[in-house]
Amino acid sequence: MYSTLINKIKATLEAVSEIKAVYPYPLGEDKLTKYPSAVFYPVSVDNEFHSDADNFKNYNFRCYLVTTTSGITKETLFTSVLPTLLDKTLEQFDTDWDCGSLNGNIIWQKVNFGNWGMTDEGNEAIIELNIIIKTLTNN
């Protein structure tokens, strides 16, 4: 299921016209070459049992929307550029993950966003997202 979810999340992020590159793995020492970019990877899976027949799984992914600060004032960055990037990303998730099914499982998605900030060097601005995909598996 993880490979299927990773591919679907990647396709959703690639469909956001403002995002120029998508990386489905932590970058580590690698540097971004295109902006804005999205970096995402799985962080955990939780199980919930509600009956003998139903098993809910919550697949959790961390995602970072990253853009350059070059040539952009902080005011424009935090009042226009980042909000637009976040709004378009959330809209695309709502469109692509409309309570359907995947691999025979009923799915729901939720995207929570957290910290907005800049790198220590000040050359990139980042929004942190938590993507949660809930699946219902009938046992």
Protein Blocks (a to p, Z undefined) as FASTA:
>chain_A
ZZmmmmmmmmmmmmpmklmbdcfbdfklaccfbdcddddddfbdcdddfbfkbccddddd
dddddddfehpafklmmmmmmmmmmmmmmmmmmmmmgoiaeehiacddddddfdddddfk
opaccddddddddddddZZ
